Amino acid sequence: MTKKIRPDIQKIENEMIMEISAESCIELKLCSQEELHSLGEWGPSKPQIEYEIPDYMEEPLNKNVNAVKYFNVFDVVCCQNNIPPIYDEGNQRSKFLTFHGGEGRFQGLVEYQSLIAELLDMDVVKISTFDWGKAAALSIRMASRITGRKKILAAKVVSPDRFKIISYYGSPELDFAFVDYDKDTGLLDLEDLKKKISNETAAVYFENPAYLGFIESQGSEVAEIIKEHEVLLVVNVDPISLGLLAPPSCYGADIVCGELHRFGMNRNQSGGQVGFIAVRDEEKFINEFPPHLVNTVPTEWLSQNGMYEIGQTIMQNCQYAVMELNKISGVKGSRFSSPFFEKFIVDFNGTGLSIELINERLLEKKILGGKDLSKEFPEFGQSALYSVTEIQTRDDIASLIKALSVIISSGER
């Protein structure tokens, strides 16, 4: 059984008490309203006229770092993409422009499911689950119920945060184990998979493109190995990549899940997340669909050519960024040798600087640096996960390269 990491409530409580200089929680409970007010500076404030409120709020809000105003390569889960204004109109309007049941709500669902099914080359798409992690967790639970088995094999390089959701949803019935990966390519270690697969395994789960950005090119081989044991293949896919890559159904996936927020949802809208689950038109799969509905995205404006153009632009921008990063002394633009999509590991071990320091210096230059992987994947040392999408320009990348060159050449520790 996978060991769970639970928050230490007592430790968090003690930190909160120290922060406000209180002796204990009991002291707070016994405080009167006046005493609570005296804990901080509560100066008199005059009532605000309505038109003054935006100006009044602007100053404190501007203290926050803005991922839109800053050049951003940090967003590796909720990636920063272009959201055309028509998408916002579709999300915010209170009425659909049809008379089909529920002011067109069902028509919207039909269009959404049909389009995503076509994109995934699957027969049936589950109306939305809460987010990417929940879609993966529910897919794995479906596989367990279908096979009647409890053991799950997951790629070791799956998103750690997403795996926490999966393991919590699987608790306590499911037993999870990791399949190792090739240290040079990031791809699944097929020999390790062969050793760990058995007739007790319910499903094999991996992400494509992977959390670390590389493209898992061994899908067909994985499906062939697990087919002998009647194990189901669950693949978590980023649909934005399917303008260029073959969908998981083409290499034997039984259940496909993923995240659709990038097809028209801003990151602060409805939580900015919306997951999906897709299967073949078989009763054993459809009967296990969870009965959840959260929200949909306005996929009716997608097109095949548009998907291809977005994917191609992302690939070109990433390749250009890696090429320029490789020119910086001590930096390896992409740690893995495998092809990658949108995300890639930048290796800074040769610089002698920590990712924490590099990101602090980048922030001073209004750049949000890549995600520090030293805790999630300590074997990579001082490496960071960078994300480059279709909205980054060559000038943006040039500013990043210039900033990193100055930081590294200065040799500050």
C-alpha positions as CSV (number, residue, x, y, z in Angstrom):
1,M,0.0,0.0,0.0
2,T,1.3,3.4,-0.9
3,K,2.4,5.4,2.2
4,K,0.2,8.5,2.6
5,I,1.6,11.9,3.5
6,R,-0.9,13.7,5.7
7,P,-0.6,17.3,6.9
8,D,0.6,17.8,10.5
9,I,-2.4,19.9,11.8
10,Q,-0.7,20.5,15.2
11,K,2.4,21.8,13.5
12,I,0.4,24.1,11.3
13,E,-1.6,25.3,14.3
14,N,1.6,26.1,16.2
15,E,3.0,28.1,13.3
16,M,-0.2,30.1,13.1
17,I,-0.1,30.9,16.8
18,M,3.6,32.0,16.6
19,E,2.8,34.2,13.6
20,I,0.3,36.2,15.6
21,S,2.3,36.1,18.9
22,A,-0.4,34.3,20.8
23,E,0.3,31.8,23.6
24,S,-2.1,29.2,22.6
25,C,-5.4,28.5,20.7
26,I,-7.2,28.7,24.1
27,E,-6.0,32.3,24.4
28,L,-7.7,33.1,21.1
29,K,-10.9,31.4,22.0
30,L,-11.2,33.4,25.3
31,C,-10.4,36.7,23.6
32,S,-13.2,39.3,23.4
33,Q,-13.9,41.1,20.2
34,E,-12.0,44.2,21.4
35,E,-9.0,42.1,22.4
36,L,-8.9,40.4,19.0
37,H,-9.0,43.9,17.3
38,S,-6.1,44.9,19.5
39,L,-3.9,42.2,18.0
40,G,-3.5,44.2,14.9
41,E,-3.7,47.8,13.9
42,W,-7.3,48.6,13.2
43,G,-7.4,52.3,12.2
44,P,-10.7,54.0,11.4
45,S,-11.6,53.9,7.8
46,K,-14.1,56.1,6.0
47,P,-16.8,54.6,3.9
48,Q,-15.9,54.2,0.3
49,I,-18.0,55.7,-2.5
50,E,-18.7,53.1,-5.2
51,Y,-16.6,54.5,-7.9
52,E,-13.6,54.9,-5.4
53,I,-13.6,51.2,-4.6
54,P,-11.6,50.0,-7.7
55,D,-8.8,52.6,-7.0
56,Y,-8.9,51.6,-3.3
57,M,-8.4,47.9,-4.1
58,E,-5.9,48.4,-6.9
59,E,-2.9,49.2,-4.6
60,P,-3.0,46.1,-2.4
61,L,-3.8,43.9,-5.4
62,N,-0.8,45.2,-7.4
63,K,1.5,43.8,-4.7
64,N,0.8,40.4,-6.1
65,V,3.1,39.0,-8.8
66,N,1.0,38.8,-12.0
67,A,1.6,35.8,-14.3
68,V,0.2,37.8,-17.2
69,K,2.4,40.8,-16.8
70,Y,5.5,38.8,-16.0
71,F,7.1,36.4,-18.5
72,N,6.1,33.0,-17.3
73,V,7.7,29.6,-17.8
74,F,6.5,28.2,-14.5
75,D,3.0,27.1,-15.4
76,V,3.5,23.3,-15.9
77,V,0.0,22.1,-14.9
78,C,-2.3,25.0,-15.7
79,C,-0.4,26.2,-18.7
80,Q,-0.7,29.7,-20.0
81,N,-2.4,29.7,-23.4
82,N,-4.2,32.1,-25.7
83,I,-7.9,32.3,-24.9
84,P,-9.8,34.2,-27.7
85,P,-12.5,36.6,-26.5
86,I,-15.2,34.5,-28.2
87,Y,-14.4,31.7,-25.7
88,D,-15.1,34.1,-22.7
89,E,-18.3,35.1,-24.3
90,G,-19.3,31.5,-24.6
91,N,-18.4,30.8,-21.0
92,Q,-20.1,33.8,-19.5
93,R,-23.4,34.0,-21.4
94,S,-26.3,33.0,-19.3
95,K,-28.4,31.7,-22.3
96,F,-27.5,29.4,-25.2
97,L,-28.6,30.4,-28.6
98,T,-30.7,27.3,-29.2
99,F,-34.1,26.0,-27.9
100,H,-32.8,22.5,-27.2
101,G,-33.6,21.3,-23.7
102,G,-32.5,23.5,-20.8
103,E,-31.8,26.6,-23.0
104,G,-29.4,24.7,-25.1
105,R,-27.3,23.2,-22.2
106,F,-27.8,19.7,-23.5
107,Q,-26.9,20.8,-27.1
108,G,-23.7,22.2,-25.7
109,L,-22.9,18.9,-24.0
110,V,-23.6,17.0,-27.2
111,E,-21.3,19.2,-29.2
112,Y,-18.6,19.0,-26.5
113,Q,-18.7,15.2,-26.2
114,S,-18.8,14.7,-30.0
115,L,-15.9,16.9,-30.7
116,I,-13.7,15.5,-27.9
117,A,-14.6,12.0,-28.9
118,E,-13.5,12.8,-32.5
119,L,-10.2,14.3,-31.3
120,L,-9.5,11.3,-29.1
121,D,-10.7,8.8,-31.6
122,M,-12.9,7.2,-28.9
123,D,-16.6,6.4,-28.9
124,V,-17.9,7.8,-25.7
125,V,-16.8,10.8,-23.6
126,K,-17.9,11.3,-20.0
127,I,-19.3,14.7,-19.3
128,S,-16.9,16.7,-17.2
129,T,-15.3,15.6,-14.0
130,F,-13.7,18.2,-11.6
131,D,-10.2,18.2,-12.9
132,W,-7.3,16.3,-14.4
133,G,-6.3,14.5,-11.2
134,K,-9.9,13.4,-10.5
135,A,-10.4,12.2,-14.0
136,A,-7.3,10.0,-13.7
137,A,-8.3,8.7,-10.3
138,L,-11.8,7.8,-11.5
139,S,-10.4,6.1,-14.6
140,I,-8.2,3.9,-12.5
141,R,-11.1,3.0,-10.2
142,M,-13.1,2.1,-13.2
143,A,-10.3,-0.2,-14.4
144,S,-10.2,-1.9,-11.0
145,R,-14.0,-2.5,-11.0
146,I,-14.0,-3.8,-14.6
147,T,-11.1,-6.3,-14.0
148,G,-12.0,-7.1,-10.4
149,R,-8.3,-6.5,-9.5
150,K,-6.6,-4.2,-7.0
151,K,-3.0,-3.7,-8.1
152,I,-2.1,-0.6,-10.2
153,L,1.2,0.1,-12.0
154,A,2.0,3.7,-12.6
155,A,4.9,5.4,-14.4
156,K,7.4,6.7,-11.9
157,V,7.5,10.1,-13.7
158,V,3.8,10.9,-13.4
159,S,2.9,14.2,-11.8
160,P,3.4,13.8,-8.0
161,D,0.5,16.1,-7.2
162,R,-1.8,14.2,-9.5
163,F,-0.6,10.9,-8.1
164,K,-1.6,12.1,-4.6
165,I,-5.1,12.6,-5.8
166,I,-5.1,9.2,-7.5
167,S,-3.8,7.4,-4.4
168,Y,-6.3,9.1,-2.1
169,Y,-9.2,8.1,-4.4
170,G,-7.8,4.6,-4.5
171,S,-7.5,4.3,-0.7
172,P,-7.7,1.8,0.9
173,E,-8.7,-0.8,-1.7
174,L,-6.0,-0.3,-4.4
175,D,-2.3,-1.1,-4.2
176,F,0.0,1.1,-6.2
177,A,3.5,0.5,-7.4
178,F,5.8,2.5,-9.8
179,V,7.4,1.4,-13.0
180,D,10.9,2.7,-13.4
181,Y,12.1,4.9,-16.3
182,D,15.1,5.2,-18.5
183,K,17.4,7.9,-17.1
184,D,18.4,9.2,-20.5
185,T,15.1,9.3,-22.2
186,G,12.5,9.3,-19.5
187,L,10.6,6.5,-21.2
188,L,9.0,3.6,-19.4
189,D,11.5,0.8,-18.5
190,L,9.8,-2.0,-20.4
191,E,11.9,-4.7,-18.6
192,D,10.8,-3.3,-15.2
193,L,7.2,-3.4,-16.5
194,K,7.6,-7.0,-17.5
195,K,8.9,-7.9,-14.0
196,K,6.1,-6.2,-12.2
197,I,3.1,-7.0,-14.4
198,S,0.9,-10.0,-13.3
199,N,-2.5,-11.5,-13.4
200,E,-3.4,-9.5,-10.3
201,T,-2.7,-6.1,-12.0
202,A,-5.8,-4.1,-12.9
203,A,-4.3,-1.3,-15.0
204,V,-1.1,0.3,-16.1
205,Y,-1.2,4.1,-16.0
206,F,1.0,6.7,-17.7
207,E,0.8,10.3,-19.0
208,N,1.5,11.3,-22.6
209,P,3.0,13.8,-23.0
210,A,4.5,13.1,-19.6
211,Y,4.5,15.5,-16.7
212,L,8.2,16.1,-17.4
213,G,7.4,17.0,-21.0
214,F,8.8,14.1,-23.0
215,I,6.6,12.1,-25.4
216,E,6.1,8.5,-24.4
217,S,6.7,6.7,-27.7
218,Q,6.4,3.1,-26.5
219,G,2.6,3.0,-26.1
220,S,2.1,0.1,-28.5
221,E,4.9,-1.9,-26.8
222,V,3.3,-1.3,-23.4
223,A,-0.1,-2.3,-24.7
224,E,1.4,-5.5,-26.2
225,I,3.1,-6.5,-22.9
226,I,0.0,-6.0,-20.7
227,K,-2.4,-7.6,-23.1
228,E,-1.1,-11.1,-22.2
229,H,-2.3,-10.5,-18.6
230,E,-5.7,-8.9,-19.7
231,V,-4.6,-5.7,-18.0
232,L,-6.2,-2.4,-19.0
233,L,-4.2,0.6,-20.2
234,V,-5.2,4.0,-18.8
235,V,-3.5,7.0,-20.5
236,N,-3.7,10.6,-19.3
237,V,-3.3,12.8,-22.3
238,D,-3.0,16.5,-23.0
239,P,-5.5,17.1,-25.8
240,I,-3.7,20.2,-27.0
241,S,-0.9,17.8,-28.2
242,L,-3.3,15.8,-30.4
243,G,-3.0,18.3,-33.3
244,L,0.4,16.7,-33.8
245,L,0.5,13.4,-31.9
246,A,-1.6,10.2,-32.4
247,P,-4.4,9.8,-29.8
248,P,-3.9,7.0,-27.1
249,S,-6.6,4.9,-28.8
250,C,-4.1,4.3,-31.7
251,Y,-1.7,2.5,-29.4
252,G,-4.1,0.5,-27.4
253,A,-5.5,2.6,-24.6
254,D,-8.7,1.3,-23.0
255,I,-9.5,4.4,-21.0
256,V,-8.3,7.9,-21.9
257,C,-8.5,10.8,-19.5
258,G,-7.1,14.4,-19.3
259,E,-7.7,18.1,-18.9
260,L,-9.6,20.5,-21.1
261,H,-9.1,23.9,-19.5
262,R,-6.8,24.9,-22.3
263,F,-9.6,24.7,-24.8
264,G,-11.2,27.9,-23.6
265,M,-11.2,28.3,-19.8
266,N,-9.2,31.0,-18.1
267,R,-7.1,29.9,-15.2
268,N,-9.2,31.7,-12.6
269,Q,-12.6,30.7,-14.1
270,S,-14.5,28.0,-12.2
271,G,-11.2,26.9,-10.8
272,G,-9.8,26.8,-14.3
273,Q,-9.9,23.0,-14.4
274,V,-12.2,20.5,-16.2
275,G,-11.4,16.8,-16.6
276,F,-12.7,14.2,-19.0
277,I,-12.9,10.4,-19.4
278,A,-13.3,8.6,-22.7
279,V,-13.8,4.9,-23.5
280,R,-14.8,2.6,-26.4
281,D,-18.5,1.9,-27.0
282,E,-18.6,-1.2,-24.8
283,E,-21.1,-1.9,-22.0
284,K,-18.4,-2.9,-19.4
285,F,-16.8,0.5,-19.7
286,I,-19.9,2.7,-20.0
287,N,-21.5,1.1,-17.0
288,E,-18.6,2.2,-14.8
289,F,-18.8,5.9,-15.7
290,P,-19.1,8.1,-12.6
291,P,-22.2,10.3,-12.4
292,H,-20.5,13.7,-12.0
293,L,-21.1,16.9,-13.9
294,V,-19.2,20.1,-13.2
295,N,-18.8,22.2,-16.3
296,T,-18.0,22.2,-20.0
297,V,-15.8,24.2,-22.3
298,P,-16.8,25.9,-25.5
299,T,-15.2,23.3,-27.8
300,E,-17.5,24.2,-30.7
301,W,-14.9,26.7,-31.9
302,L,-12.1,24.2,-32.3
303,S,-10.9,23.0,-35.7
304,Q,-8.5,20.4,-37.0
305,N,-6.3,23.0,-38.7
306,G,-6.4,25.2,-35.6
307,M,-5.2,22.3,-33.4
308,Y,-2.4,21.5,-35.8
309,E,-1.2,25.1,-35.9
310,I,-1.3,25.4,-32.1
311,G,0.7,22.2,-31.7
312,Q,3.2,23.1,-34.3
313,T,3.8,26.6,-32.8
314,I,4.3,25.1,-29.3
315,M,6.8,22.6,-30.7
316,Q,8.7,25.3,-32.6
317,N,8.8,27.6,-29.6
318,C,10.1,24.8,-27.3
319,Q,12.8,23.7,-29.8
320,Y,14.0,27.3,-30.2
321,A,14.0,27.9,-26.4
322,V,16.1,24.7,-25.8
323,M,18.5,25.7,-28.6
324,E,19.1,29.1,-27.1
325,L,19.4,27.7,-23.5
326,N,22.1,25.3,-24.7
327,K,24.2,28.3,-25.6
328,I,24.5,29.4,-22.0
329,S,27.6,28.0,-20.2
330,G,26.8,25.2,-17.8
331,V,23.2,24.9,-18.9
332,K,21.7,21.9,-20.7
333,G,18.5,23.0,-22.4
334,S,16.8,19.5,-22.3
335,R,17.9,16.9,-19.9
336,F,16.2,14.0,-21.7
337,S,17.1,13.0,-25.2
338,S,13.5,12.1,-26.1
339,P,11.2,14.4,-28.2
340,F,9.1,16.6,-25.9
341,F,6.0,18.8,-26.1
342,E,5.6,22.1,-24.3
343,K,7.5,21.2,-21.2
344,F,11.2,20.2,-20.8
345,I,13.7,19.8,-18.0
346,V,16.5,22.4,-18.0
347,D,19.6,21.2,-16.2
348,F,21.5,23.9,-14.3
349,N,23.9,21.5,-12.4
350,G,26.8,22.7,-14.5
351,T,26.3,26.3,-13.3
352,G,27.0,25.7,-9.6
353,L,23.8,27.7,-8.8
354,S,20.6,26.5,-7.1
355,I,17.3,26.7,-8.9
356,E,16.0,28.7,-5.9
357,L,18.6,31.3,-6.3
358,I,18.2,31.4,-10.1
359,N,14.4,31.9,-9.7
360,E,14.9,34.6,-7.2
361,R,17.1,36.5,-9.6
362,L,14.7,36.0,-12.5
363,L,11.8,37.3,-10.4
364,E,13.7,40.5,-9.9
365,K,13.7,40.8,-13.7
366,K,10.0,40.1,-13.8
367,I,10.4,36.6,-15.0
368,L,8.7,33.6,-13.3
369,G,11.3,30.8,-13.6
370,G,10.7,27.1,-14.1
371,K,9.4,24.7,-11.4
372,D,12.2,23.5,-9.1
373,L,12.3,19.7,-9.4
374,S,14.8,19.1,-6.5
375,K,12.1,17.9,-4.1
376,E,9.9,15.9,-6.5
377,F,12.8,14.3,-8.4
378,P,16.0,14.8,-6.4
379,E,17.9,12.5,-8.8
380,F,17.9,15.4,-11.3
381,G,19.8,17.7,-8.9
382,Q,19.4,21.4,-9.7
383,S,17.0,21.1,-12.6
384,A,13.8,23.0,-13.4
385,L,10.7,22.1,-15.4
386,Y,10.1,24.9,-18.0
387,S,6.9,25.4,-20.0
388,V,6.8,27.2,-23.3
389,T,3.4,27.6,-25.1
390,E,2.1,29.2,-28.3
391,I,1.9,32.6,-26.6
392,Q,5.6,33.1,-26.0
393,T,7.4,35.1,-28.7
394,R,11.0,35.0,-29.7
395,D,11.5,38.3,-28.0
396,D,10.1,36.7,-24.8
397,I,12.5,33.8,-25.0
398,A,15.4,36.2,-25.8
399,S,14.7,38.2,-22.7
400,L,14.8,34.9,-20.7
401,I,18.1,33.9,-22.2
402,K,19.6,37.3,-21.6
403,A,18.5,37.3,-17.9
404,L,19.8,33.8,-17.3
405,S,23.1,34.6,-19.0
406,V,23.6,37.6,-16.7
407,I,22.7,35.6,-13.6
408,I,24.9,32.7,-14.4
409,S,27.9,34.8,-15.6
410,S,27.8,36.9,-12.4
411,G,28.4,33.7,-10.4
412,E,26.5,35.0,-7.4
413,R,26.0,32.3,-4.7
